[in-house]
């Protein structure tokens, strides 16, 4: 349920900021990216609780993705690049695959265990 709510509300909040508040897709994507960056700064430099920081960042990833997705897919007369949903989905899928492959090959994020 939590995932369904965050997806639905995250997409709606991204559209609200971009369309109803008149910020535009690119600017709203940058805004949500800056919010996530400020949470990252808070975690690394200001002692933000890691659990709170994770969930706040998780919540803001949905409107971030929705804003950039709309920016790429929507027609130019609505403030997008006009790539359409198929090309935009393929770009996002390609980015996800590239990140997963890179993490798998570099073993980034794995704890190094010393064997004695």
QUIQUITA-V590501 format. One record per pair of residues at least 24 apart in sequence whose C-alpha atoms are under 7 Angstrom apart, sorted by the first residue. I is the first residue (numbers start at 1). GAP is how many residues later the second one is. If there is no record, write none. Layout:
I_GAP / I_GAP
//
This chain:
6_53 / 7_55 / 10_49 / 10_52 / 10_53 / 11_51 / 11_52 / 11_55 / 13_50 / 14_49 / 14_50 / 14_52 / 14_53 / 15_52 / 24_55 / 25_42 / 25_43 / 25_45 / 25_46 / 25_54 / 25_55 / 26_41 / 26_42 / 26_45 / 28_39 / 29_35 / 29_38 / 29_39 / 32_28 / 32_31 / 32_32 / 33_31 / 36_24
//
